[in-house]
Amino acid sequence: MNTQEFIEIEDQYGAHNYHPLDVVIEKAEGVWVYDVDGKKYLDCLSAYSAVNQGHVHPEILKAMLDQAKRVTLTSRAFRNDQLPLLYKELSEMTGYEMSLPMNSGAEAVETAVKLARKWAYVVKKVPRHQAEIIVVGNNFHGRTVTIVSFSTEPSYRDDFGPFTPGFVIVNYGDAQAIEGAITPNTAAVMLEPIQGEAGVIIPPDGYLKKVSEICKKNNVLFIADEIQTGLCRTGKLFAAHYENVHADITIVGKALSGGFYPVSAVLADKSILGLFQPGEHGSTFGGNPLAAAVARASLKVLREEKLAERAAELGTYFMEQLSEIPSPHVKEVRGRGLLIAVELHTKARRFCEALKDRGILAKETHDNVIRFAPPLVIDKETIDWALPAIREVLNIP
Ligand SMILES: *Cc1c(COP(=O)(O)O)cnc(C)c1O
């Protein structure tokens, strides 16, 4: 079957909750993906940063296959021999005393919300069911009803109420606004250190540090959603490290499995994560041995291939080169590490389609932004291969 035939079947039988580029991928390796017509593309999205380690990384593949032959699912009703080691390795790598595994990113965000509320009632003594969580405009934390309850994006929420109460929204980048929104019932402030889906929005220097200090001073938890920015994407293990911030709770997902399998986790110290009691929270698949083995291998690749350093170095180079492209359409090039945005004066979709025709897959976000976020295993030669095509596309009429 060819591309058109696959697309027709998909459009007929599948819900249309995405508007994908018309490329049907059948295999991938490293930074490259291949479509059913045999065309090769450079992946500049990395499944929204889930494949930081590159597609089908051989070591993660091996860990997955080995584990799949042994045992895949025990449920947490029993213990398994992979999860304890994932806990320990996550702790050693991130500096958090404990973690709680889930599957999708949204589930981990829900878990963090529940954890912050629990902490508010048990530790801070907020009156029961009165806890508030402060979030910021243009956030993206996932798609559950509770999460879209505090989204500011009309298409994420319009037809999906009634909404979950308990969230207060202030502008991103304004630490004073957070301080002003804190009440005795505030449990937590939750935000992305860089807003990926909003179009790679980087807050003003010092913002994260200030928010973290405001949280400490007011006995409020700071929750960093690093599902997209974390695990080396921005050139450090966590984007919050750029301001030497260690959030009270950090949420990870996406690259935690190198793209093989949904694995997410909530990271925190024992004084917080230790509050959950048996029966209060759970997931049938969360922390299963297959997920744990895959996550262990994915973390090992991040460490051994020094992907944070690589993202910092190649990201700086890629961004400099992109900034130098003369183009009537470009408003701004910004980013950190290999999370880069080219913001246009005009809609980005047709530029993404033109890039696709030249063998580069990038996806527009928020209409006017092209995001360049290739797997972190990319090399300079490949960036140099892509630049002339990008230059050409940024100069189409
Ligand atoms: C992708 C993402 C999520 C949601 O993750 P899913 O696995 O799609 O549920 C949450 N927060 C951020 C910052 C993300 O980029």
The ligand as a Tripos MOL2 file, in Angstrom:
@<TRIPOS>MOLECULE
LIG
   15    15     1     0     0
SMALL
NO_CHARGES

@<TRIPOS>ATOM
      1 C1          3.5790   15.9970   26.3900 C.3       1 LIG1
      2 C2          3.4270   16.7530   27.6500 C.ar      1 LIG1
      3 C3          2.5220   16.3430   28.6510 C.ar      1 LIG1
      4 C4          1.5590   15.2090   28.4700 C.3       1 LIG1
      5 O1          2.1700   13.9730   28.2180 O.3       1 LIG1
      6 P1          1.3140   12.7820   27.5640 P.3       1 LIG1
      7 O2          2.2530   11.6110   27.6160 O.co2     1 LIG1
      8 O3          0.9670   13.2070   26.1750 O.co2     1 LIG1
      9 O4          0.1070   12.6030   28.4100 O.co2     1 LIG1
     10 C5          2.4920   17.0730   29.8270 C.ar      1 LIG1
     11 N1          3.2900   18.1300   30.0160 N.ar      1 LIG1
     12 C6          4.1540   18.5580   29.0740 C.ar      1 LIG1
     13 C7          5.0330   19.7320   29.3570 C.3       1 LIG1
     14 C8          4.2440   17.9070   27.8580 C.ar      1 LIG1
     15 O5          5.0740   18.3530   26.9000 O.3       1 LIG1
@<TRIPOS>BOND
     1     1     2 1
     2     2     3 ar
     3     2    14 ar
     4     3     4 1
     5     3    10 ar
     6     4     5 1
     7     5     6 1
     8     6     7 2
     9     6     8 1
    10     6     9 1
    11    10    11 ar
    12    11    12 ar
    13    12    13 1
    14    12    14 ar
    15    14    15 1
@<TRIPOS>SUBSTRUCTURE
     1 LIG1         1 GROUP 0 **** ****
